Every structure is written in structure tokens, then in C-alpha cells.
Amino acid sequence: MSVMIIKNITFIKVLNSLFFNYHYHIRSHLEQFRDYTKMKGLVEELRIANIRSYTLKYKEGEEIQYFKIKYDSNEKFLNNAATLKALQAIKYNIELPEDQFDYTFIDTAIEALKNAIIEDLPEWQEASWG
């Protein structure tokens, strides 16, 4: 599998979209989803894991350089589907063993957004329960 570096703006949009737009779908899953600073740290961990994956795959033996980015933009994705697609792209481009990276945050966010998308479908709302 190939690994590409995900743009910084994608991580900024993921953070703002998850926290400000969709957090009510995912707050109940993890305590970290309730605090902007904690969520910013989790998104930054995703960004670093992406860079680390790329470096390990294509720049073996080179020192990994991490440059901080400012999460001060108010940019967000337009909808749940765009946020979900960005999260899936990020996860796809992280190739670290589970003993070196905790996938709980991204897996939980992906699952919560999938559920939110499904629950917003008219077919879902019209379907009988049970």
C-alpha cells in the first residue's frame, strides 16, 4: 500500500468539523471528544502518525521532522460525508502497527459519522424499528 502526506488543512478541517459540527454524535463515545484542546491533540497525533508512516515507508533511516501547525482556522467540511471521507483518507495513510499507534480515536470518529450519515437518511427515518 502507498502512503501520501495528507494536507495540513485537512487536519484543521477535521478538527473543527468534528468538534463544532458533529461532536454531539460522538461525545458519548470518548471523553476526549468533549474538550477542544484534547481533540486538537488527538488530531495532531493523527497528523504526526501520517508523517511518520510516510517517512518510514519512503525515507528509511532519515530523521523525521515534525513542524507544528496552527489550528487557528475556522474552516470546516461542508457535511458529514466530506468529514468521513477525510477521516478515511487519513486512516488509510497511516501505516503503523497497533502497538505503536492507538487507532481508537479515528476508528470511533469514523464509526460515529457513519452512523450519523445513516440516521439522516430518509429511508432510515421511515424504516420501522424492530
Contacts in CASP RR format, 6 or more apart in sequence:
PFRMAT RR
TARGET T0000
AUTHOR 0000-0000-0000
METHOD contacts of the structure
MODEL  1
MSVMIIKNITFIKVLNSLFFNYHYHIRSHLEQFRDYTKMKGLVEELRIAN
IRSYTLKYKEGEEIQYFKIKYDSNEKFLNNAATLKALQAIKYNIELPEDQ
FDYTFIDTAIEALKNAIIEDLPEWQEASWG
1 92 0 8 1.000
1 95 0 8 1.000
2 57 0 8 1.000
3 50 0 8 1.000
3 53 0 8 1.000
3 54 0 8 1.000
3 57 0 8 1.000
3 58 0 8 1.000
3 93 0 8 1.000
3 94 0 8 1.000
3 95 0 8 1.000
4 54 0 8 1.000
4 93 0 8 1.000
5 50 0 8 1.000
5 51 0 8 1.000
5 54 0 8 1.000
5 93 0 8 1.000
6 47 0 8 1.000
6 50 0 8 1.000
6 89 0 8 1.000
6 90 0 8 1.000
6 93 0 8 1.000
8 47 0 8 1.000
8 69 0 8 1.000
9 73 0 8 1.000
9 75 0 8 1.000
10 86 0 8 1.000
10 89 0 8 1.000
10 90 0 8 1.000
11 43 0 8 1.000
11 44 0 8 1.000
11 46 0 8 1.000
11 47 0 8 1.000
11 69 0 8 1.000
11 71 0 8 1.000
11 90 0 8 1.000
12 69 0 8 1.000
12 71 0 8 1.000
12 73 0 8 1.000
12 75 0 8 1.000
13 75 0 8 1.000
13 76 0 8 1.000
13 77 0 8 1.000
13 83 0 8 1.000
13 86 0 8 1.000
14 43 0 8 1.000
14 46 0 8 1.000
14 77 0 8 1.000
14 83 0 8 1.000
14 86 0 8 1.000
14 87 0 8 1.000
14 90 0 8 1.000
15 39 0 8 1.000
15 40 0 8 1.000
15 43 0 8 1.000
15 71 0 8 1.000
16 73 0 8 1.000
16 74 0 8 1.000
16 75 0 8 1.000
16 76 0 8 1.000
17 76 0 8 1.000
17 77 0 8 1.000
17 82 0 8 1.000
17 83 0 8 1.000
18 26 0 8 1.000
18 33 0 8 1.000
18 39 0 8 1.000
18 43 0 8 1.000
18 83 0 8 1.000
18 109 0 8 1.000
19 33 0 8 1.000
19 36 0 8 1.000
19 39 0 8 1.000
20 76 0 8 1.000
21 76 0 8 1.000
21 77 0 8 1.000
21 83 0 8 1.000
22 80 0 8 1.000
22 83 0 8 1.000
22 112 0 8 1.000
22 113 0 8 1.000
22 116 0 8 1.000
23 33 0 8 1.000
23 34 0 8 1.000
25 112 0 8 1.000
25 113 0 8 1.000
25 115 0 8 1.000
25 116 0 8 1.000
26 33 0 8 1.000
26 108 0 8 1.000
26 109 0 8 1.000
26 112 0 8 1.000
26 113 0 8 1.000
27 33 0 8 1.000
27 34 0 8 1.000
29 108 0 8 1.000
29 111 0 8 1.000
29 112 0 8 1.000
30 104 0 8 1.000
30 105 0 8 1.000
30 108 0 8 1.000
31 38 0 8 1.000
32 38 0 8 1.000
32 39 0 8 1.000
32 42 0 8 1.000
32 105 0 8 1.000
33 39 0 8 1.000
33 108 0 8 1.000
40 71 0 8 1.000
42 105 0 8 1.000
43 71 0 8 1.000
44 71 0 8 1.000
45 101 0 8 1.000
45 105 0 8 1.000
46 90 0 8 1.000
46 94 0 8 1.000
46 105 0 8 1.000
46 106 0 8 1.000
47 69 0 8 1.000
48 66 0 8 1.000
49 94 0 8 1.000
49 96 0 8 1.000
49 101 0 8 1.000
50 90 0 8 1.000
50 93 0 8 1.000
50 94 0 8 1.000
51 64 0 8 1.000
51 66 0 8 1.000
52 64 0 8 1.000
52 96 0 8 1.000
53 93 0 8 1.000
53 94 0 8 1.000
53 95 0 8 1.000
53 96 0 8 1.000
54 93 0 8 1.000
55 62 0 8 1.000
55 64 0 8 1.000
56 95 0 8 1.000
56 96 0 8 1.000
57 95 0 8 1.000
77 83 0 8 1.000
77 86 0 8 1.000
80 113 0 8 1.000
80 116 0 8 1.000
80 117 0 8 1.000
80 120 0 8 1.000
81 117 0 8 1.000
83 113 0 8 1.000
84 110 0 8 1.000
84 113 0 8 1.000
84 114 0 8 1.000
84 117 0 8 1.000
87 106 0 8 1.000
87 109 0 8 1.000
87 110 0 8 1.000
87 113 0 8 1.000
88 110 0 8 1.000
90 106 0 8 1.000
91 103 0 8 1.000
91 106 0 8 1.000
91 107 0 8 1.000
91 110 0 8 1.000
94 101 0 8 1.000
94 103 0 8 1.000
94 106 0 8 1.000
118 124 0 8 1.000
119 125 0 8 1.000
END
